[in-house]
Amino acid sequence: MSLQEPNPGKIDRIFAKAVDRRTRGRPGLYMQSRFPNEDWENGVTAAKYSVFQGFTELFSDFEPWLAQVTGARVHGHLFAPDRAHFADGQTVMNGALSDNATLRDYDTKMFLTNLLWNTRGERQCFQLGPSSTRHVVWDIAKDPNAQVSVISGAWAIPLFQSNRSFAELRREAAQLQKIETEMLDALRSPYSKCRRRIWTMAEFIESPMEAIQVIVDEIGTQPTRRLTEAPKMVDLTGFGQFLQNLKNQGMHPYLMGDFPADPIAQATFRGADRPRPYLVKK
């Protein structure tokens, strides 16, 4: 055996790394010494993830399309009032994570943290909206791993497509707009650390493919390439007049941007139908 002199520097580095792991832990993994103290964690979550707001309302097949294009696991509304809508209709996710809304809302931050820890190595995407559990927005806003994309005002599309009384729709629209305004304030807060992109509906519809291309490139689970197919946009014929009716009833829908009320202008305004060099028309 060759006798070698001990290397104290290497030994010290090993012990220093062990002490750092013991005191700081791993990103997204909590232990009892850090759990009761907010902001003591070494990273809120274990991996990067993407949050979408307004996309499933504007595109009828957004979730399966995004899963096919990116190879990521795309969930529905994880923080919906009824249950957590996991991908592919699952009721239990990795680590025995249940879709039960009561269990989820007991600690929404830990629900999100456990989901990302249990699915390490796979990109997670999910939907958010004004009807979601509201206080999870701050947890997402303060998380550097979160990449948030918002189409503000898209919550009005399901109201537009419903056949309920207009007085009831007006009250619900005012409530949803108030909630989404608070959510946007949290995302734009100086305490926010997430990567965010926020469009009004009018801005997004002008050039949807450019915005979607940026989002797909950012997810980056597959080699970057130009998109050749777009998700199918819902029919917005008459949506501008619906917004005008809300204004006439005393409710100002400002989150949608400058959306035209003229049906003819609306037809030319729909950017998803414009031919693009890399877009195959439906």
C-alpha positions in Angstrom: 0.0 0.0 0.0 1.3 3.4 -0.9 1.4 5.7 2.1 0.0 9.2 1.3 0.0 12.2 3.5 -3.5 13.2 4.6 -5.1 16.1 2.8 -6.7 18.3 5.5 -8.2 20.7 2.9 -10.2 18.0 1.2 -11.4 16.7 4.6 -12.5 20.1 5.6 -14.4 20.6 2.4 -16.3 17.4 2.9 -17.3 18.3 6.5 -18.2 21.8 5.4 -20.5 20.4 2.7 -22.1 18.0 5.2 -22.7 20.9 7.7 -24.2 23.0 5.0 -26.5 20.2 3.9 -27.5 19.6 7.6 -28.2 23.3 8.3 -29.7 24.5 5.0 -31.1 21.3 3.6 -32.1 20.8 -0.1 -34.3 23.1 -2.1 -38.0 22.1 -1.7 -37.3 19.6 1.1 -38.4 20.7 4.6 -37.2 19.5 7.9 -38.5 20.2 11.4 -35.9 22.8 12.2 -37.0 25.0 9.3 -40.6 24.1 8.9 -42.1 26.5 11.5 -40.1 29.5 10.2 -41.2 31.2 7.1 -38.5 32.1 4.5 -36.0 29.9 6.3 -36.2 27.3 3.6 -33.4 26.7 1.1 -35.7 27.3 -1.8 -39.5 27.1 -1.7 -39.8 24.4 -4.3 -37.5 21.7 -5.7 -37.8 22.5 -9.5 -38.9 25.0 -12.0 -42.6 24.9 -13.0 -45.0 26.8 -15.2 -48.3 28.4 -14.2 -50.9 29.5 -16.8 -53.9 31.8 -16.2 -56.5 32.3 -18.9 -55.1 29.9 -21.5 -57.6 27.0 -21.0 -60.5 29.6 -21.3 -59.1 31.0 -24.5 -58.0 27.7 -26.1 -60.3 24.7 -26.2 -57.5 22.1 -26.3 -54.6 23.9 -24.6 -53.6 21.3 -22.0 -53.2 18.2 -24.3 -51.6 20.5 -27.0 -49.0 21.8 -24.5 -48.3 18.3 -23.2 -47.7 17.1 -26.8 -45.5 20.0 -27.8 -43.3 20.2 -24.7 -43.4 16.7 -23.2 -44.2 18.2 -19.8 -46.9 17.0 -17.5 -49.8 19.5 -17.8 -52.4 19.6 -15.1 -55.7 21.4 -15.1 -56.7 23.8 -12.3 -54.8 22.3 -9.3 -56.5 24.8 -6.9 -60.1 24.6 -8.2 -62.9 24.8 -5.6 -64.0 21.2 -6.1 -60.7 19.2 -6.4 -57.2 19.3 -7.7 -57.4 18.5 -11.4 -54.3 16.4 -12.0 -53.2 15.5 -15.5 -55.0 12.6 -17.3 -57.8 12.7 -14.7 -55.7 11.1 -11.9 -57.0 11.2 -8.4 -53.7 10.4 -6.7 -50.3 11.7 -7.7 -46.7 10.7 -6.9 -46.2 10.3 -3.1 -49.9 9.5 -2.5 -50.8 13.2 -3.0 -54.6 13.3 -3.0 -56.9 15.5 -5.2 -59.1 16.2 -2.2 -59.8 19.9 -1.9 -60.0 19.9 1.9 -56.6 18.2 2.3 -55.1 20.5 -0.3 -56.4 23.7 1.2 -55.2 22.8 4.7 -51.8 23.9 3.6 -51.6 24.9 -0.1 -47.9 25.8 0.1 -47.0 22.3 1.2 -49.3 20.8 -1.4 -47.4 22.6 -4.2 -44.0 21.9 -2.6 -44.8 18.1 -2.2 -46.1 17.9 -5.8 -42.8 19.3 -7.2 -40.6 17.3 -4.8 -42.4 14.0 -5.7 -42.1 14.7 -9.4 -38.5 15.8 -9.6 -37.1 15.4 -13.1 -40.4 16.1 -14.8 -41.6 19.6 -15.7 -44.9 20.4 -14.1 -47.5 22.9 -15.6 -50.8 23.8 -14.2 -53.7 26.3 -14.5 -54.7 29.1 -12.2 -57.6 31.5 -12.1 -59.7 33.9 -10.1 -61.8 30.9 -8.8 -58.7 29.1 -7.5 -57.6 29.1 -3.8 -56.5 32.7 -3.4 -53.7 32.7 -0.9 -51.6 30.3 -2.9 -50.9 33.2 -5.3 -48.5 34.8 -2.9 -46.6 31.5 -2.5 -46.2 31.3 -6.2 -45.3 35.0 -6.6 -42.5 34.7 -4.0 -41.1 31.5 -5.6 -38.1 32.0 -8.0 -38.8 28.7 -9.6 -42.3 29.8 -10.8 -42.8 30.9 -14.4 -46.2 32.6 -14.6 -48.0 33.5 -17.8 -51.3 35.4 -17.5 -54.0 36.4 -20.1 -55.9 38.9 -18.0 -59.7 39.0 -18.5 -60.0 35.6 -20.0 -62.2 34.5 -17.2 -65.0 36.4 -19.0 -65.1 33.8 -21.8 -67.0 31.1 -19.9 -69.4 33.8 -18.7 -69.9 34.9 -22.3 -70.6 31.3 -23.4 -73.1 30.6 -20.6 -76.8 31.2 -20.9 -77.4 32.6 -17.5 -79.2 35.8 -16.7 -77.2 38.9 -17.5 -77.7 40.4 -14.0 -76.2 37.4 -12.5 -73.3 37.4 -15.0 -72.6 41.1 -14.2 -72.3 40.4 -10.5 -70.0 37.4 -11.0 -67.9 39.3 -13.6 -67.3 42.2 -11.1 -66.3 39.7 -8.4 -63.9 37.8 -10.7 -62.3 41.0 -11.9 -61.7 42.2 -8.4 -60.0 38.9 -7.5 -57.9 38.8 -10.6 -56.8 42.4 -9.9 -55.5 41.3 -6.5 -53.7 38.4 -8.1 -52.0 40.6 -10.6 -51.0 43.0 -7.8 -49.3 40.1 -6.0 -47.4 39.1 -9.1 -46.3 42.6 -9.7 -45.4 43.2 -6.1 -41.8 44.2 -5.2 -41.7 41.0 -3.1 -42.5 38.9 -6.1 -39.6 36.7 -7.3 -41.3 34.7 -10.0 -40.8 35.2 -13.7 -44.0 36.6 -15.0 -45.6 37.5 -18.4 -48.9 39.3 -18.3 -51.0 40.2 -21.4 -54.5 41.6 -21.7 -56.8 39.6 -23.9 -56.6 42.3 -26.6 -52.8 42.2 -26.6 -52.5 38.4 -26.7 -55.0 37.9 -29.5 -53.1 40.4 -31.7 -50.1 37.9 -31.9 -50.8 34.7 -30.1 -48.2 32.6 -31.8 -45.3 34.8 -30.8 -46.4 34.7 -27.1 -46.9 30.9 -27.2 -43.5 30.4 -28.8 -41.8 32.3 -26.0 -43.6 30.2 -23.4 -42.7 26.9 -25.1 -39.1 28.0 -25.5 -39.0 28.9 -21.8 -40.2 25.5 -20.7 -37.4 24.0 -22.7 -38.0 20.2 -22.1 -37.5 19.4 -25.8 -35.2 20.9 -28.4 -36.2 24.4 -29.4 -38.1 24.5 -32.7 -40.6 26.8 -34.3 -44.2 25.9 -33.8 -46.1 24.6 -36.8 -49.4 24.2 -35.1 -51.4 26.3 -32.7 -54.0 25.3 -30.1 -57.5 25.9 -31.2 -58.9 29.2 -30.1 -62.6 29.4 -29.0 -65.0 31.4 -31.1 -65.1 35.0 -29.9 -67.8 36.2 -32.2 -69.9 38.6 -30.2 -67.5 38.8 -27.2 -66.9 42.5 -27.8 -70.6 43.2 -27.7 -70.8 41.2 -24.5 -68.2 43.4 -22.9 -70.0 46.5 -24.2 -73.2 45.2 -22.5 -71.3 44.9 -19.2 -70.3 48.5 -19.6 -73.8 49.5 -20.3 -74.9 47.8 -17.1 -72.4 49.7 -15.0 -69.6 47.2 -14.8 -66.3 48.3 -16.4 -64.3 45.3 -17.7 -60.8 46.9 -17.9 -58.7 43.8 -17.6 -59.4 42.7 -21.2 -57.7 45.7 -22.7 -59.1 47.6 -25.7 -61.3 44.8 -27.1 -63.4 45.9 -30.2 -67.2 45.8 -29.9 -67.7 45.8 -33.7 -68.1 42.1 -35.0 -66.4 43.0 -38.3 -63.4 44.4 -36.5 -63.4 41.4 -34.3 -63.1 39.1 -37.2 -60.0 40.9 -38.5 -58.6 41.3 -35.0 -58.3 37.6 -34.2 -54.6 37.1 -34.6 -54.8 33.3 -34.4 -56.4 33.2 -37.9 -53.7 35.3 -39.5 -51.3 33.2 -41.6 -47.8 33.0 -40.3 -44.7 31.5 -41.9 -44.6 28.8 -39.2 -48.3 28.4 -38.5 -50.4 25.7 -40.2 -54.0 27.0 -40.3 -56.7 24.7 -38.8 
